[in-house]
């Protein structure tokens, strides 16, 4: 178990609380082939803590995304980070029979986390009785955005069964999808179509409120369309949604994957701070905690003489 304090860095109005974290908490996962390893982080003080379950990008782990997880936890959220089977720390061979359904195992990981909140709560000393289970959000980056999106109503055409199953979860009330893949089919490159057949999402049923975050220089080799591809989860989904487009941002959105520069292609402290600030404000708004911070953050961005991005909502 570790304790750390995340500096405010001029972001937000309240001083951040010390963050307490425990890892790995091991959840039995029959049929998965590996037990599920999870990190739980929360502020050392406070009650009625809303919950964020976070899905990492391809190859990462529960140790990634500190700039987001620590920031959210220091400002009142319990953040739960599972390690998915595609993590480099697991070392799953490409020819492993689970690989074609790796996307589905990821969704089941998030559901398993929500099914075992009692165990996870008990694993972090001092956390018992402090979670608000009526306020749960799902968030994810890249592949993790699609994973989290499944809990919001996104559907994937299973490349094994050919079926499109509803995996949404009514326990999840809001989402944040960061640099998340758009439509499949003709929008994919031949390489992506061959190696990632699960990248055929439908957003038609993704009704849960969500903030979609994109970079206008996120030119992924997975699509023939360019950076606007990652805005599909906003444009193609019904229900209340907001879109944050970051100017000059690539896939790492200024540095969300980790604190080390080598973990990002577009390190930019100001851009990262904007992502931290707006995702926090959005989650507090969407979960019914406080709407004024989200409005103020959007207005400040709109009124800036040199904005780092823009927000639109529907």
C-alpha positions as protocol buffer text, in pm:
chain_id: "A"
residue {
  index: 1
  type: UNK
  ca { x: 0 y: 0 z: 0 }
}
residue {
  index: 2
  type: UNK
  ca { x: 132 y: 345 z: -87 }
}
residue {
  index: 3
  type: UNK
  ca { x: 30 y: 699 z: 2 }
}
residue {
  index: 4
  type: UNK
  ca { x: 103 y: 1000 z: -212 }
}
residue {
  index: 5
  type: UNK
  ca { x: -12 y: 1356 z: -257 }
}
residue {
  index: 6
  type: UNK
  ca { x: -93 y: 1491 z: -600 }
}
residue {
  index: 7
  type: UNK
  ca { x: 0 y: 1859 z: -639 }
}
residue {
  index: 8
  type: UNK
  ca { x: -280 y: 2095 z: -732 }
}
residue {
  index: 9
  type: UNK
  ca { x: -69 y: 2253 z: -1008 }
}
residue {
  index: 10
  type: UNK
  ca { x: -309 y: 2546 z: -1014 }
}
residue {
  index: 11
  type: UNK
  ca { x: -601 y: 2326 z: -1108 }
}
residue {
  index: 12
  type: UNK
  ca { x: -931 y: 2341 z: -926 }
}
residue {
  index: 13
  type: UNK
  ca { x: -1038 y: 2543 z: -628 }
}
residue {
  index: 14
  type: UNK
  ca { x: -983 y: 2296 z: -343 }
}
residue {
  index: 15
  type: UNK
  ca { x: -650 y: 2160 z: -229 }
}
residue {
  index: 16
  type: UNK
  ca { x: -607 y: 1795 z: -324 }
}
residue {
  index: 17
  type: UNK
  ca { x: -630 y: 1533 z: -51 }
}
residue {
  index: 18
  type: UNK
  ca { x: -359 y: 1275 z: 13 }
}
residue {
  index: 19
  type: UNK
  ca { x: -426 y: 961 z: -191 }
}
residue {
  index: 20
  type: UNK
  ca { x: -402 y: 610 z: -49 }
}
residue {
  index: 21
  type: UNK
  ca { x: -362 y: 318 z: -289 }
}
residue {
  index: 22
  type: UNK
  ca { x: -341 y: -59 z: -265 }
}
residue {
  index: 23
  type: UNK
  ca { x: -228 y: -308 z: -530 }
}
residue {
  index: 24
  type: UNK
  ca { x: -267 y: -575 z: -640 }
}
residue {
  index: 25
  type: UNK
  ca { x: -602 y: -681 z: -508 }
}
residue {
  index: 26
  type: UNK
  ca { x: -662 y: -1022 z: -665 }
}
residue {
  index: 27
  type: UNK
  ca { x: -1012 y: -1118 z: -774 }
}
residue {
  index: 28
  type: UNK
  ca { x: -1077 y: -1483 z: -864 }
}
residue {
  index: 29
  type: UNK
  ca { x: -1180 y: -1505 z: -1230 }
}
residue {
  index: 30
  type: UNK
  ca { x: -1288 y: -1859 z: -1330 }
}
residue {
  index: 31
  type: UNK
  ca { x: -1271 y: -1915 z: -1704 }
}
residue {
  index: 32
  type: UNK
  ca { x: -1036 y: -1622 z: -1760 }
}
residue {
  index: 33
  type: UNK
  ca { x: -716 y: -1822 z: -1723 }
}
residue {
  index: 34
  type: UNK
  ca { x: -564 y: -1555 z: -1497 }
}
residue {
  index: 35
  type: UNK
  ca { x: -694 y: -1402 z: -1177 }
}
residue {
  index: 36
  type: UNK
  ca { x: -786 y: -1035 z: -1214 }
}
residue {
  index: 37
  type: UNK
  ca { x: -537 y: -797 z: -1055 }
}
residue {
  index: 38
  type: UNK
  ca { x: -673 y: -459 z: -950 }
}
residue {
  index: 39
  type: UNK
  ca { x: -548 y: -131 z: -804 }
}
residue {
  index: 40
  type: UNK
  ca { x: -772 y: 74 z: -576 }
}
residue {
  index: 41
  type: UNK
  ca { x: -699 y: 440 z: -502 }
}
residue {
  index: 42
  type: UNK
  ca { x: -898 y: 684 z: -291 }
}
residue {
  index: 43
  type: UNK
  ca { x: -854 y: 1005 z: -94 }
}
residue {
  index: 44
  type: UNK
  ca { x: -747 y: 947 z: 264 }
}
residue {
  index: 45
  type: UNK
  ca { x: -1039 y: 1158 z: 384 }
}
residue {
  index: 46
  type: UNK
  ca { x: -1398 y: 1212 z: 283 }
}
residue {
  index: 47
  type: UNK
  ca { x: -1716 y: 1008 z: 260 }
}
residue {
  index: 48
  type: UNK
  ca { x: -1970 y: 920 z: -8 }
}
residue {
  index: 49
  type: UNK
  ca { x: -1692 y: 883 z: -264 }
}
residue {
  index: 50
  type: UNK
  ca { x: -1816 y: 833 z: -622 }
}
residue {
  index: 51
  type: UNK
  ca { x: -1644 y: 554 z: -813 }
}
residue {
  index: 52
  type: UNK
  ca { x: -1453 y: 548 z: -1141 }
}
residue {
  index: 53
  type: UNK
  ca { x: -1367 y: 212 z: -1295 }
}
residue {
  index: 54
  type: UNK
  ca { x: -1088 y: 275 z: -1547 }
}
residue {
  index: 55
  type: UNK
  ca { x: -991 y: 60 z: -1846 }
}
residue {
  index: 56
  type: UNK
  ca { x: -633 y: 101 z: -1967 }
}
residue {
  index: 57
  type: UNK
  ca { x: -515 y: 110 z: -2327 }
}
residue {
  index: 58
  type: UNK
  ca { x: -371 y: -193 z: -2508 }
}
residue {
  index: 59
  type: UNK
  ca { x: -61 y: -326 z: -2330 }
}
residue {
  index: 60
  type: UNK
  ca { x: -81 y: -106 z: -2020 }
}
residue {
  index: 61
  type: UNK
  ca { x: -175 y: -218 z: -1668 }
}
residue {
  index: 62
  type: UNK
  ca { x: -306 y: -112 z: -1328 }
}
residue {
  index: 63
  type: UNK
  ca { x: 17 y: 88 z: -1290 }
}
residue {
  index: 64
  type: UNK
  ca { x: -63 y: 321 z: -1581 }
}
residue {
  index: 65
  type: UNK
  ca { x: -252 y: 648 z: -1612 }
}
residue {
  index: 66
  type: UNK
  ca { x: -130 y: 799 z: -1286 }
}
residue {
  index: 67
  type: UNK
  ca { x: -187 y: 1156 z: -1412 }
}
residue {
  index: 68
  type: UNK
  ca { x: -560 y: 1082 z: -1429 }
}
residue {
  index: 69
  type: UNK
  ca { x: -610 y: 825 z: -1152 }
}
residue {
  index: 70
  type: UNK
  ca { x: -415 y: 1021 z: -892 }
}
residue {
  index: 71
  type: UNK
  ca { x: -577 y: 1349 z: -992 }
}
residue {
  index: 72
  type: UNK
  ca { x: -930 y: 1212 z: -969 }
}
residue {
  index: 73
  type: UNK
  ca { x: -862 y: 1033 z: -641 }
}
residue {
  index: 74
  type: UNK
  ca { x: -707 y: 1341 z: -483 }
}
residue {
  index: 75
  type: UNK
  ca { x: -1028 y: 1527 z: -559 }
}
residue {
  index: 76
  type: UNK
  ca { x: -1282 y: 1293 z: -414 }
}
residue {
  index: 77
  type: UNK
  ca { x: -1317 y: 981 z: -631 }
}
residue {
  index: 78
  type: UNK
  ca { x: -1238 y: 618 z: -564 }
}
residue {
  index: 79
  type: UNK
  ca { x: -1054 y: 496 z: -874 }
}
residue {
  index: 80
  type: UNK
  ca { x: -1040 y: 126 z: -959 }
}
residue {
  index: 81
  type: UNK
  ca { x: -795 y: 4 z: -1225 }
}
residue {
  index: 82
  type: UNK
  ca { x: -794 y: -360 z: -1340 }
}
residue {
  index: 83
  type: UNK
  ca { x: -514 y: -513 z: -1548 }
}
residue {
  index: 84
  type: UNK
  ca { x: -660 y: -665 z: -1865 }
}
residue {
  index: 85
  type: UNK
  ca { x: -529 y: -979 z: -2037 }
}
residue {
  index: 86
  type: UNK
  ca { x: -361 y: -780 z: -2317 }
}
residue {
  index: 87
  type: UNK
  ca { x: -131 y: -611 z: -2064 }
}
residue {
  index: 88
  type: UNK
  ca { x: 241 y: -650 z: -2125 }
}
residue {
  index: 89
  type: UNK
  ca { x: 263 y: -759 z: -1762 }
}
residue {
  index: 90
  type: UNK
  ca { x: 52 y: -1066 z: -1846 }
}
residue {
  index: 91
  type: UNK
  ca { x: 248 y: -1161 z: -2158 }
}
residue {
  index: 92
  type: UNK
  ca { x: -33 y: -1339 z: -2339 }
}
residue {
  index: 93
  type: UNK
  ca { x: 97 y: -1501 z: -2663 }
}
residue {
  index: 94
  type: UNK
  ca { x: -59 y: -1378 z: -2986 }
}
residue {
  index: 95
  type: UNK
  ca { x: -178 y: -1730 z: -3067 }
}
residue {
  index: 96
  type: UNK
  ca { x: -346 y: -1774 z: -2729 }
}
residue {
  index: 97
  type: UNK
  ca { x: -701 y: -1904 z: -2782 }
}
residue {
  index: 98
  type: UNK
  ca { x: -837 y: -1615 z: -2574 }
}
residue {
  index: 99
  type: UNK
  ca { x: -698 y: -1351 z: -2810 }
}
residue {
  index: 100
  type: UNK
  ca { x: -996 y: -1333 z: -3052 }
}
residue {
  index: 101
  type: UNK
  ca { x: -1223 y: -1248 z: -2761 }
}
residue {
  index: 102
  type: UNK
  ca { x: -983 y: -1026 z: -2570 }
}
residue {
  index: 103
  type: UNK
  ca { x: -1228 y: -737 z: -2607 }
}
residue {
  index: 104
  type: UNK
  ca { x: -1496 y: -940 z: -2429 }
}
residue {
  index: 105
  type: UNK
  ca { x: -1268 y: -1044 z: -2143 }
}
residue {
  index: 106
  type: UNK
  ca { x: -1198 y: -673 z: -2091 }
}
residue {
  index: 107
  type: UNK
  ca { x: -1567 y: -592 z: -2049 }
}
residue {
  index: 108
  type: UNK
  ca { x: -1606 y: -884 z: -1811 }
}
residue {
  index: 109
  type: UNK
  ca { x: -1313 y: -745 z: -1608 }
}
residue {
  index: 110
  type: UNK
  ca { x: -1498 y: -419 z: -1550 }
}
residue {
  index: 111
  type: UNK
  ca { x: -1818 y: -602 z: -1458 }
}
residue {
  index: 112
  type: UNK
  ca { x: -1624 y: -826 z: -1220 }
}
residue {
  index: 113
  type: UNK
  ca { x: -1488 y: -515 z: -1049 }
}
residue {
  index: 114
  type: UNK
  ca { x: -1841 y: -382 z: -1000 }
}
residue {
  index: 115
  type: UNK
  ca { x: -1957 y: -722 z: -875 }
}
residue {
  index: 116
  type: UNK
  ca { x: -1684 y: -729 z: -608 }
}
residue {
  index: 117
  type: UNK
  ca { x: -1691 y: -377 z: -466 }
}
residue {
  index: 118
  type: UNK
  ca { x: -1721 y: -519 z: -114 }
}
residue {
  index: 119
  type: UNK
  ca { x: -1392 y: -707 z: -151 }
}
residue {
  index: 120
  type: UNK
  ca { x: -1216 y: -411 z: -312 }
}
residue {
  index: 121
  type: UNK
  ca { x: -1345 y: -172 z: -47 }
}
residue {
  index: 122
  type: UNK
  ca { x: -1220 y: -398 z: 230 }
}
residue {
  index: 123
  type: UNK
  ca { x: -875 y: -429 z: 69 }
}
residue {
  index: 124
  type: UNK
  ca { x: -792 y: -61 z: 124 }
}
residue {
  index: 125
  type: UNK
  ca { x: -768 y: 17 z: 496 }
}
residue {
  index: 126
  type: UNK
  ca { x: -999 y: 299 z: 594 }
}
residue {
  index: 127
  type: UNK
  ca { x: -1215 y: 281 z: 283 }
}
residue {
  index: 128
  type: UNK
  ca { x: -1499 y: 70 z: 427 }
}
residue {
  index: 129
  type: UNK
  ca { x: -1832 y: 249 z: 427 }
}
residue {
  index: 130
  type: UNK
  ca { x: -1705 y: 547 z: 228 }
}
residue {
  index: 131
  type: UNK
  ca { x: -1812 y: 454 z: -127 }
}
residue {
  index: 132
  type: UNK
  ca { x: -2118 y: 598 z: -301 }
}
residue {
  index: 133
  type: UNK
  ca { x: -2236 y: 302 z: -507 }
}
residue {
  index: 134
  type: UNK
  ca { x: -2512 y: 506 z: -664 }
}
residue {
  index: 135
  type: UNK
  ca { x: -2255 y: 719 z: -846 }
}
residue {
  index: 136
  type: UNK
  ca { x: -2038 y: 502 z: -1068 }
}
residue {
  index: 137
  type: UNK
  ca { x: -1861 y: 609 z: -1389 }
}
residue {
  index: 138
  type: UNK
  ca { x: -1666 y: 409 z: -1646 }
}
residue {
  index: 139
  type: UNK
  ca { x: -1365 y: 563 z: -1819 }
}
residue {
  index: 140
  type: UNK
  ca { x: -1100 y: 438 z: -2056 }
}
residue {
  index: 141
  type: UNK
  ca { x: -829 y: 535 z: -2303 }
}
residue {
  index: 142
  type: UNK
  ca { x: -790 y: 398 z: -2657 }
}
residue {
  index: 143
  type: UNK
  ca { x: -886 y: 26 z: -2645 }
}
residue {
  index: 144
  type: UNK
  ca { x: -1001 y: 100 z: -2292 }
}
residue {
  index: 145
  type: UNK
  ca { x: -1244 y: 358 z: -2428 }
}
residue {
  index: 146
  type: UNK
  ca { x: -1420 y: 88 z: -2628 }
}
residue {
  index: 147
  type: UNK
  ca { x: -1418 y: -136 z: -2319 }
}
residue {
  index: 148
  type: UNK
  ca { x: -1573 y: 131 z: -2098 }
}
residue {
  index: 149
  type: UNK
  ca { x: -1811 y: 220 z: -2381 }
}
residue {
  index: 150
  type: UNK
  ca { x: -1961 y: -128 z: -2368 }
}
residue {
  index: 151
  type: UNK
  ca { x: -2091 y: -51 z: -2020 }
}
residue {
  index: 152
  type: UNK
  ca { x: -2250 y: 266 z: -2159 }
}
residue {
  index: 153
  type: UNK
  ca { x: -2433 y: 82 z: -2438 }
}
residue {
  index: 154
  type: UNK
  ca { x: -2172 y: 55 z: -2715 }
}
residue {
  index: 155
  type: UNK
  ca { x: -2207 y: -279 z: -2889 }
}
residue {
  index: 156
  type: UNK
  ca { x: -1942 y: -487 z: -3064 }
}
residue {
  index: 157
  type: UNK
  ca { x: -2003 y: -737 z: -3341 }
}
residue {
  index: 158
  type: UNK
  ca { x: -1830 y: -1039 z: -3191 }
}
residue {
  index: 159
  type: UNK
  ca { x: -1584 y: -1170 z: -3455 }
}
residue {
  index: 160
  type: UNK
  ca { x: -1628 y: -1523 z: -3320 }
}
residue {
  index: 161
  type: UNK
  ca { x: -2007 y: -1548 z: -3295 }
}
residue {
  index: 162
  type: UNK
  ca { x: -2110 y: -1267 z: -3532 }
}
residue {
  index: 163
  type: UNK
  ca { x: -2356 y: -1148 z: -3269 }
}
residue {
  index: 164
  type: UNK
  ca { x: -2402 y: -796 z: -3135 }
}
residue {
  index: 165
  type: UNK
  ca { x: -2474 y: -828 z: -2764 }
}
residue {
  index: 166
  type: UNK
  ca { x: -2593 y: -565 z: -2519 }
}
residue {
  index: 167
  type: UNK
  ca { x: -2329 y: -553 z: -2243 }
}
residue {
  index: 168
  type: UNK
  ca { x: -2441 y: -225 z: -2090 }
}
residue {
  index: 169
  type: UNK
  ca { x: -2454 y: -199 z: -1712 }
}
residue {
  index: 170
  type: UNK
  ca { x: -2721 y: 1 z: -1533 }
}
residue {
  index: 171
  type: UNK
  ca { x: -2486 y: 56 z: -1238 }
}
residue {
  index: 172
  type: UNK
  ca { x: -2278 y: 290 z: -1455 }
}
residue {
  index: 173
  type: UNK
  ca { x: -2428 y: 639 z: -1473 }
}
residue {
  index: 174
  type: UNK
  ca { x: -2168 y: 826 z: -1682 }
}
residue {
  index: 175
  type: UNK
  ca { x: -1854 y: 775 z: -1887 }
}
residue {
  index: 176
  type: UNK
  ca { x: -1536 y: 937 z: -2017 }
}
residue {
  index: 177
  type: UNK
  ca { x: -1402 y: 795 z: -2344 }
}
residue {
  index: 178
  type: UNK
  ca { x: -1050 y: 914 z: -2427 }
}
residue {
  index: 179
  type: UNK
  ca { x: -909 y: 874 z: -2780 }
}
residue {
  index: 180
  type: UNK
  ca { x: -1156 y: 594 z: -2851 }
}
residue {
  index: 181
  type: UNK
  ca { x: -1189 y: 413 z: -3184 }
}
residue {
  index: 182
  type: UNK
  ca { x: -1472 y: 504 z: -3420 }
}
residue {
  index: 183
  type: UNK
  ca { x: -1660 y: 299 z: -3679 }
}
residue {
  index: 184
  type: UNK
  ca { x: -1511 y: -17 z: -3823 }
}
residue {
  index: 185
  type: UNK
  ca { x: -1571 y: -167 z: -4164 }
}
residue {
  index: 186
  type: UNK
  ca { x: -1447 y: 47 z: -4451 }
}
residue {
  index: 187
  type: UNK
  ca { x: -1308 y: 303 z: -4205 }
}
residue {
  index: 188
  type: UNK
  ca { x: -1037 y: 60 z: -4092 }
}
residue {
  index: 189
  type: UNK
  ca { x: -701 y: 11 z: -4256 }
}
residue {
  index: 190
  type: UNK
  ca { x: -640 y: -339 z: -4397 }
}
residue {
  index: 191
  type: UNK
  ca { x: -398 y: -404 z: -4110 }
}
residue {
  index: 192
  type: UNK
  ca { x: -657 y: -312 z: -3847 }
}
residue {
  index: 193
  type: UNK
  ca { x: -931 y: -513 z: -4019 }
}
residue {
  index: 194
  type: UNK
  ca { x: -706 y: -821 z: -4021 }
}
residue {
  index: 195
  type: UNK
  ca { x: -556 y: -796 z: -3672 }
}
residue {
  index: 196
  type: UNK
  ca { x: -835 y: -627 z: -3474 }
}
residue {
  index: 197
  type: UNK
  ca { x: -1162 y: -775 z: -3602 }
}
residue {
  index: 198
  type: UNK
  ca { x: -1338 y: -666 z: -3281 }
}
residue {
  index: 199
  type: UNK
  ca { x: -1306 y: -303 z: -3391 }
}
residue {
  index: 200
  type: UNK
  ca { x: -1657 y: -294 z: -3532 }
}
residue {
  index: 201
  type: UNK
  ca { x: -1851 y: -99 z: -3272 }
}
residue {
  index: 202
  type: UNK
  ca { x: -2205 y: 30 z: -3297 }
}
residue {
  index: 203
  type: UNK
  ca { x: -2285 y: 347 z: -3104 }
}
residue {
  index: 204
  type: UNK
  ca { x: -2658 y: 346 z: -3180 }
}
residue {
  index: 205
  type: UNK
  ca { x: -2749 y: 223 z: -2831 }
}
residue {
  index: 206
  type: UNK
  ca { x: -2486 y: 412 z: -2629 }
}
residue {
  index: 207
  type: UNK
  ca { x: -2735 y: 626 z: -2440 }
}
residue {
  index: 208
  type: UNK
  ca { x: -2552 y: 677 z: -2109 }
}
residue {
  index: 209
  type: UNK
  ca { x: -2415 y: 1033 z: -2066 }
}
residue {
  index: 210
  type: UNK
  ca { x: -2050 y: 1056 z: -2165 }
}
residue {
  index: 211
  type: UNK
  ca { x: -1764 y: 1293 z: -2238 }
}
residue {
  index: 212
  type: UNK
  ca { x: -1568 y: 1200 z: -2551 }
}
residue {
  index: 213
  type: UNK
  ca { x: -1212 y: 1339 z: -2564 }
}
residue {
  index: 214
  type: UNK
  ca { x: -1021 y: 1356 z: -2894 }
}
residue {
  index: 215
  type: UNK
  ca { x: -699 y: 1504 z: -3026 }
}
residue {
  index: 216
  type: UNK
  ca { x: -706 y: 1681 z: -3361 }
}
residue {
  index: 217
  type: UNK
  ca { x: -365 y: 1530 z: -3447 }
}
residue {
  index: 218
  type: UNK
  ca { x: -447 y: 1177 z: -3334 }
}
residue {
  index: 219
  type: UNK
  ca { x: -374 y: 1026 z: -3676 }
}
residue {
  index: 220
  type: UNK
  ca { x: -394 y: 658 z: -3590 }
}
residue {
  index: 221
  type: UNK
  ca { x: -265 y: 385 z: -3827 }
}
residue {
  index: 222
  type: UNK
  ca { x: -588 y: 192 z: -3762 }
}
residue {
  index: 223
  type: UNK
  ca { x: -815 y: 408 z: -3975 }
}
residue {
  index: 224
  type: UNK
  ca { x: -817 y: 561 z: -4321 }
}
residue {
  index: 225
  type: UNK
  ca { x: -1012 y: 864 z: -4199 }
}
residue {
  index: 226
  type: UNK
  ca { x: -773 y: 1061 z: -3984 }
}
residue {
  index: 227
  type: UNK
  ca { x: -817 y: 1220 z: -3639 }
}
residue {
  index: 228
  type: UNK
  ca { x: -1191 y: 1285 z: -3672 }
}
residue {
  index: 229
  type: UNK
  ca { x: -1243 y: 907 z: -3642 }
}
residue {
  index: 230
  type: UNK
  ca { x: -1217 y: 925 z: -3263 }
}
residue {
  index: 231
  type: UNK
  ca { x: -1509 y: 1169 z: -3251 }
}
residue {
  index: 232
  type: UNK
  ca { x: -1749 y: 898 z: -3375 }
}
residue {
  index: 233
  type: UNK
  ca { x: -1851 y: 795 z: -3022 }
}
residue {
  index: 234
  type: UNK
  ca { x: -1990 y: 1147 z: -2984 }
}
residue {
  index: 235
  type: UNK
  ca { x: -2147 y: 1202 z: -3325 }
}
residue {
  index: 236
  type: UNK
  ca { x: -2295 y: 852 z: -3370 }
}
residue {
  index: 237
  type: UNK
  ca { x: -2444 y: 797 z: -3023 }
}
residue {
  index: 238
  type: UNK
  ca { x: -2777 y: 914 z: -2885 }
}
residue {
  index: 239
  type: UNK
  ca { x: -2840 y: 1070 z: -2548 }
}
residue {
  index: 240
  type: UNK
  ca { x: -2658 y: 1353 z: -2370 }
}
residue {
  index: 241
  type: UNK
  ca { x: -2295 y: 1368 z: -2480 }
}
residue {
  index: 242
  type: UNK
  ca { x: -2013 y: 1622 z: -2478 }
}
residue {
  index: 243
  type: UNK
  ca { x: -1706 y: 1636 z: -2702 }
}
residue {
  index: 244
  type: UNK
  ca { x: -1373 y: 1786 z: -2598 }
}
residue {
  index: 245
  type: UNK
  ca { x: -1142 y: 1835 z: -2895 }
}
residue {
  index: 246
  type: UNK
  ca { x: -783 y: 1911 z: -2794 }
}
residue {
  index: 247
  type: UNK
  ca { x: -581 y: 2125 z: -3033 }
}
residue {
  index: 248
  type: UNK
  ca { x: -246 y: 1975 z: -3128 }
}
residue {
  index: 249
  type: UNK
  ca { x: -307 y: 1658 z: -2928 }
}
residue {
  index: 250
  type: UNK
  ca { x: -200 y: 1314 z: -3043 }
}
residue {
  index: 251
  type: UNK
  ca { x: -313 y: 980 z: -2902 }
}
residue {
  index: 252
  type: UNK
  ca { x: -166 y: 1041 z: -2556 }
}
residue {
  index: 253
  type: UNK
  ca { x: -366 y: 1363 z: -2517 }
}
residue {
  index: 254
  type: UNK
  ca { x: -77 y: 1552 z: -2363 }
}
residue {
  index: 255
  type: UNK
  ca { x: 48 y: 1274 z: -2135 }
}
residue {
  index: 256
  type: UNK
  ca { x: -235 y: 1080 z: -1971 }
}
residue {
  index: 257
  type: UNK
  ca { x: -72 y: 730 z: -1993 }
}
residue {
  index: 258
  type: UNK
  ca { x: 194 y: 803 z: -1729 }
}
residue {
  index: 259
  type: UNK
  ca { x: 429 y: 1049 z: -1561 }
}
residue {
  index: 260
  type: UNK
  ca { x: 734 y: 955 z: -1768 }
}
residue {
  index: 261
  type: UNK
  ca { x: 789 y: 1138 z: -2097 }
}
residue {
  index: 262
  type: UNK
  ca { x: 867 y: 811 z: -2275 }
}
residue {
  index: 263
  type: UNK
  ca { x: 508 y: 702 z: -2217 }
}
residue {
  index: 264
  type: UNK
  ca { x: 363 y: 974 z: -2440 }
}
residue {
  index: 265
  type: UNK
  ca { x: 423 y: 1112 z: -2788 }
}
residue {
  index: 266
  type: UNK
  ca { x: 290 y: 1462 z: -2724 }
}
residue {
  index: 267
  type: UNK
  ca { x: 394 y: 1562 z: -2374 }
}
residue {
  index: 268
  type: UNK
  ca { x: 228 y: 1891 z: -2290 }
}
residue {
  index: 269
  type: UNK
  ca { x: 165 y: 1984 z: -1924 }
}
residue {
  index: 270
  type: UNK
  ca { x: -93 y: 2250 z: -2010 }
}
residue {
  index: 271
  type: UNK
  ca { x: -292 y: 2012 z: -2229 }
}
residue {
  index: 272
  type: UNK
  ca { x: -275 y: 1739 z: -1966 }
}
residue {
  index: 273
  type: UNK
  ca { x: -397 y: 1985 z: -1703 }
}
residue {
  index: 274
  type: UNK
  ca { x: -694 y: 2071 z: -1923 }
}
residue {
  index: 275
  type: UNK
  ca { x: -785 y: 1703 z: -1959 }
}
residue {
  index: 276
  type: UNK
  ca { x: -758 y: 1656 z: -1583 }
}
residue {
  index: 277
  type: UNK
  ca { x: -966 y: 1961 z: -1506 }
}
residue {
  index: 278
  type: UNK
  ca { x: -1243 y: 1903 z: -1760 }
}
residue {
  index: 279
  type: UNK
  ca { x: -1282 y: 1530 z: -1701 }
}
residue {
  index: 280
  type: UNK
  ca { x: -1315 y: 1592 z: -1328 }
}
residue {
  index: 281
  type: UNK
  ca { x: -1567 y: 1871 z: -1381 }
}
residue {
  index: 282
  type: UNK
  ca { x: -1765 y: 1661 z: -1628 }
}
residue {
  index: 283
  type: UNK
  ca { x: -1782 y: 1359 z: -1397 }
}
residue {
  index: 284
  type: UNK
  ca { x: -1900 y: 1574 z: -1107 }
}
residue {
  index: 285
  type: UNK
  ca { x: -2163 y: 1723 z: -1338 }
}
residue {
  index: 286
  type: UNK
  ca { x: -2280 y: 1396 z: -1496 }
}
residue {
  index: 287
  type: UNK
  ca { x: -2302 y: 1216 z: -1162 }
}
residue {
  index: 288
  type: UNK
  ca { x: -2514 y: 1493 z: -1012 }
}
residue {
  index: 289
  type: UNK
  ca { x: -2254 y: 1618 z: -764 }
}
residue {
  index: 290
  type: UNK
  ca { x: -2194 y: 1969 z: -896 }
}
residue {
  index: 291
  type: UNK
  ca { x: -2284 y: 2123 z: -1232 }
}
residue {
  index: 292
  type: UNK
  ca { x: -2134 y: 2466 z: -1180 }
}
residue {
  index: 293
  type: UNK
  ca { x: -1773 y: 2351 z: -1224 }
}
residue {
  index: 294
  type: UNK
  ca { x: -1844 y: 2198 z: -1565 }
}
residue {
  index: 295
  type: UNK
  ca { x: -2021 y: 2512 z: -1687 }
}
residue {
  index: 296
  type: UNK
  ca { x: -1740 y: 2731 z: -1557 }
}
residue {
  index: 297
  type: UNK
  ca { x: -1472 y: 2516 z: -1718 }
}
residue {
  index: 298
  type: UNK
  ca { x: -1648 y: 2523 z: -2056 }
}
residue {
  index: 299
  type: UNK
  ca { x: -1699 y: 2899 z: -2037 }
}
residue {
  index: 300
  type: UNK
  ca { x: -1334 y: 2957 z: -1945 }
}
residue {
  index: 301
  type: UNK
  ca { x: -1224 y: 2754 z: -2246 }
}
residue {
  index: 302
  type: UNK
  ca { x: -1459 y: 2943 z: -2475 }
}
residue {
  index: 303
  type: UNK
  ca { x: -1343 y: 3282 z: -2348 }
}
residue {
  index: 304
  type: UNK
  ca { x: -971 y: 3204 z: -2362 }
}
residue {
  index: 305
  type: UNK
  ca { x: -761 y: 3414 z: -2601 }
}
residue {
  index: 306
  type: UNK
  ca { x: -547 y: 3110 z: -2679 }
}
residue {
  index: 307
  type: UNK
  ca { x: -766 y: 2805 z: -2616 }
}
residue {
  index: 308
  type: UNK
  ca { x: -619 y: 2457 z: -2595 }
}
residue {
  index: 309
  type: UNK
  ca { x: -938 y: 2300 z: -2723 }
}
residue {
  index: 310
  type: UNK
  ca { x: -1313 y: 2334 z: -2766 }
}
residue {
  index: 311
  type: UNK
  ca { x: -1620 y: 2172 z: -2613 }
}
residue {
  index: 312
  type: UNK
  ca { x: -1953 y: 2099 z: -2780 }
}
residue {
  index: 313
  type: UNK
  ca { x: -2252 y: 1922 z: -2633 }
}
residue {
  index: 314
  type: UNK
  ca { x: -2579 y: 1769 z: -2741 }
}
